[in-house]
Amino acid sequence: MKFSCLRENLSKSLSLVIGVAGKNVNLPILSNILIKVEEQKTSIISTNLELAVIANLRSKIEKTGSFTVPARTLTDFVNLLQDEKVEIELEDNELSITCGKSSTKIKGMPSEDYPVIPEMETGDGFSFNAENLRKGLNQVTPAVARNDIRPELSGMYFGFNKTPGKLIMAATDSYRLAEKKIVLNQGDKMKEIIIPGRTAQEISRILSLTIENSEEKDVRILVSDNQININYSGVQLISRLVDGKYPDYTQIIPESFKTISEFNTSQLVKEIKAASLFTTTGVNAISIDLNVEQGTTGVSSTSTQTGEYISEINSEITGEENSILLNHRYVLDGLHNLLTETATLEVINADSPCALRPKGDDSYLYIIMPIRQ
């Protein structure tokens, strides 16, 4: 195996795959990345057995072959190089790397020991705007459950054409729910799948690293019964899907509300951050009071350790007087992902779910369950 490439291209390819490589006590080779040099292309590959990322590396190929080396060691070394041209060669089970006056030899493991990356031959194809998908994933990911007690809740729901011409992404951890709809550019099959939360984060990370310098506008997705294959700008991600059916989360979305407050998003974020300094650890409770007559949204909190906080911001409020007790972390996660200057908080009463929505954008909804007193 022998090839040369630009340091910048190698560094970029490594940054795309390193998020998946990690320590595994049972399979140490999973902390390695696979470098695969074929006659027409060079690929940098990593996997954790649940998902795999393959990045195409532009290179000048002299000799084909493949080898695996520790992902972190190679990435850290490449990022320290000064010159542009990097020459890489496999010599006696060591990867020899030369760049200008710097050279190193990194010990690795044979590629035969690396897990086989499954190839998807068939499936239902879809495509949509890459930036819309990235934003949508970021808006929904906070609501993915962080434990595996209910495996389906630790994943994200993808509903293709459940609403015709749209992809619906949704997640809930039982305390809050996020739902985002984005337009499908291609694909008319109706399909419902659950992708692992880790996969959703990795797709978003890869898109964030590639969108700015890519000429491609659309992400292409292929979905089979148990796998998803995502292609964008020379990067391929293959992931298993979560078995099971996602719960019907639409049942917890209220059909109507008694009070609606319209407010400046960044202003409320500041008040809630201030109130969060005076909450009881573990409970994180803040009170939000909607005052119709005064036209204010009040934010208050109290803690036996640190004290109390009371503040109000001017709001346009319709409906009846109302107040609700919420976890400040969940509220901030929702507010940060509204992405509009003005937003609305919609409340029924102190015991029912409330909703945050960006003003003028009905594609995103964020529901929070109240803390019952």
N, C-alpha and C positions, 0 to 999 in steps of 0.2 A: 504494500500500500504506500503510495507516494503522491502527494498533490501540493499545490501552493494556492494561496488565496490572499485577499486583503484582510488585514487585522480587523478593520471595522466590520466587514461582513461576517467574519468568524465570531467576533464578540456579540454581534446582533443575534446570530443563530443560537449561540450558547444561552443568551439571556431569554430566548423564547422557550427553550426546553428545560432549563434548570429548575423551574418551579415544580416540576413533577418528580425529579430525582430526589431521593431522600434516604435516610438510614433505615435499614430493615435488618433486624437481628437474624431472621431466618434465611434471608436472601441478600447477602452483602452486595451482590452485583447490581442491585437496584439503586445503589448510590452512584453507580457509574452511568455514563452516557455511551451510546453506541455510535461510532463513526463508521459510516458505510460508503465506500467509494466504488461506484460502478462506472461503466464505460462512458455513460452520458451524464451522470449526476453524482453529487456528493450529498449525503443526508446525515444530519445530526439528530439522534433519536434518544428519547428518554421515556420510561414507563414506570408505573407503580403497580402494575397488573390490573388496575381498574381503568386507568386511562393512559394513553400514550400520545406524545407530541412528536411530530416529524417536521423538521425545518430543512428546506433545501438551501444548500450553501453554494454560491457561485465560486467556482474554482477551476484551476488548470490541472487536469488529471494526467499523471504520468504512469501510474500503476494502480490497478484495482486491488481491493481487499477490504477488510473490516477489523475493528478492534474496539475494546471498551476501556475507558479510563475514568478515574474519579471525577465527577462533574464539578465539584467545588474547586478542586486543585487546578484543573485545566482552565476554568472560567477566571479564577483569581489571577492566574499567571498571564493569561491573554490580555486581561484588562490592565496589566502593568507594563505591557510592551509599548515601545516608543515608535519603532519604524512601522511602515505600512505593509510590506510584503512578509507573509509568514509561510515558511516551508515546513511541511509535516511528512514524516516518513516512519514506517514501522520497522524497527530493527530489534531482533531477538526479544520479542515480547515486551518491548518498551517503545513508547511513542516519542520519537525524537522531533523536537520543535526548534526551528532556527528563525530568528527575526533580527536582522541587522547584526549587531555584535553580541546579542543575547542568544543563549541556547540552553535547552534543558532536555532531560529524559524523564518521562513519567511512566511509572510501572502501572500495568493494567491487567486485564483478564481477557481470555479469548472470547471472541464474539459468539462462538458456538454455545457458550454457557448463558448467553443473554436470552431472556424470554422472547418467544416469537410474537411479533406484532400482527394481530389478526387483520386481514384485509376484507373490506366490505365490497361484495360484488353487486348486490342488488339492494333496493330499498326505495322508499318514496322520497323524491327530491323537492326541495324548497329553496327559495332564496329571498333575502331581504337586505335592506340597507345596513351596512356594517356599523355606522355610527348610531343608528336607532337601536340596533341590537345591544351594543355596548352600554348605552345609557339605560336601556330597559333592564338589563342584567344587574347593573349597579343599583337601580331603584328597588328591585325585588329581593336581591340577595340578603339584606339585613333581616328579613323575616323568616329565612330558612332556619329550621330547628338545629341546634348545635349538638344534639345527642342522637343516638341511634335507637332509642327506646321504641319509637315508631319509625322504621326505616323510610317510609314514604314521605314523612314530614321533614326528614333530613335532606330531601331532594327538592327540586323546583319543577312545578307543573308546566308543561308545554302543551297547549291545545291549538293544533293547526286547523284553521277553518271552522272551529267551533262557532265563532262568529265569522261568516263568510268573508274571505279575503284578508283575514287577520291572524296573527299569532298572539295567543293569550299566554302570558307568563304570570305565574302566581306562586306564592309561598306563604306558609303560616306556621308559627311555632306554638299555636294555641293562645298566645298573649296578644299577638298582632297579626295582621294580614296585609300583604302588598299584592296588587294586581296591576299589570301593565299590558296594553294592547299595542302592537305595532303592525304596520301594513306589510302584507306578503307581496313580493314582486313576482313570484313564480311559485306554482304548486297549488293544485286544487283538491288534493285528497284531504279527507278529514281524519285526523290522527291525534291521539292523546298519549303522552309519554311522561315519565318522570326522570329528569337527569340529576345525577348526584350533585349536592351543593358544591363539592370541591371542583367538579367539572365546570359548573357555572362560573365560579371564581376564576378558573384557569382560562376559559374562553374570554372573559372580560379582560384579564391581564394581557393576553396575547393581542387582542384587538387594540388595547391602549398602546402597546408597543409598536404596532404596525400601521395603524390607520393614517397617521400624519404623513408618512412617506410612501404610501401605497397609491398606485393609480387605479386599483380596483375599488369600486363603490359597493359591490354586493358580496355578502357572505353566502356560500353555497352549503346546504345541509342535506345529508342523506340519512334517512331513518329506516332501520329494520326493526324486527320484533324485539331484539335485545341490545342493539347498539346504535350509536349515533356517530356520524362522520362529518366533521366540519372542515371546510376548505376555504382559506383566504390568504391571498398574497404570498403564496409559496410555503404556507404553513398548513399542516394537516393535524387535526386532533381527533382521535378515536376514543370513544368512551363506552363503557357498558351502561345500560339503563337500570334504574331501580325497579325491581319486580313489584307488582301490586298495582292497585288502583288508587289514585289520589282522592282523598275525601271530598265530598261536595261542599267546598268552602263557601259557595254562593249563599248557602243557607244562613250564614251569620252576617251577611251584608244587609243592614236595615233598608227597608223600602222608602221610609220617610223619616224626617227629623223635626223636632219641635223648635230648635233654635239654631240659627246659622250666624256665625261671626266671620266677617271678612276683615283681614288685617295685613299689615306689612310683614312678610315672612322673616326677614333678617332681624326686625325689631323684636318679634316674639322669641326668636332663637336666643338673643342676648338676655332677655328676661328669664327664660327657662334655665339658661346656663347659670345665671346669678342665683336663682331659686334652688338649683341643684346643690349649691354649697351648704344649704341649710335643710337637708333631708336626712332621714334616718337611714343609715347604711343597710343595704339589703332590701329595704322597702322602696326607696327612691321616690316617695310620693310627693307630688305637687298638686295643689288645687287650682283649677281653672274656673273662674267665675265669669259668666256672661251677663253683664249688666245692661239691660235694654234701654232704660231711661237715660243713663249717663252716656251710653254709647262707648263702653269700655270693656276690654277683656282683662280681667284681673288674674295675676299669677301670684300664688303665695305658697310658703312652705314653712315647716317648723321642725326643730330637732332639739331634743333634751341636751345634746352635747354642744351644738354650735350656735343655736339661737333661732331666729326666725327672719322671714323675708316677705315683704308685701310690695307689689307694684301693679301698675295698670298701663295699658296702651290704648290709644284711641282706635275704635273699630266701628265698622258698620254692622249693626246687629238687628236681625229680624226674628220675630217669634217671641217666646216667653223667657222670663228670667230662668237661668239654669246654672248648675255647677257640677263639676265632675272631678274625681281624683284619679290621676294618671301617673304611670311610671315615667319619670323625666327622660330616661334613656330611650324609651320607645318613641316618645314624642319628638325628641331631637333627631333620631334616625329618620323619621317620617319627614320632618321639616327640611332637613338637609337634602332630601331627594325630590322635593317638589319642583325645584328648578325654575320657579317663577317668583317675581317680586311680590306679588299679592297672592294670598291663599285663603281658603275657608276651612273653618272647623265647624262640623255639624254634630249636634248633640240631641239625644232624646231625653235622657235623665241620668242620674248618678249611677244607675245599675245596668245601663245598656251600652253596647259598643258605640263609639263615636268615630267620625270619619274626617280625615284630612284630604283636601283636594287642591291641586294647583288651579288658580283662576284661569279660565279660558282654555283649559286642556282637560277633556274628559277621557283621555287615554290612561290616566293613572289614578289609582285609589289606594288609600292607606287607612286601614281600620285598626283601632286600638281598643282592647278590652279594659274596662275601668278597674281600679282597685276598690273592692267593696269594703265599706267601713263596718 
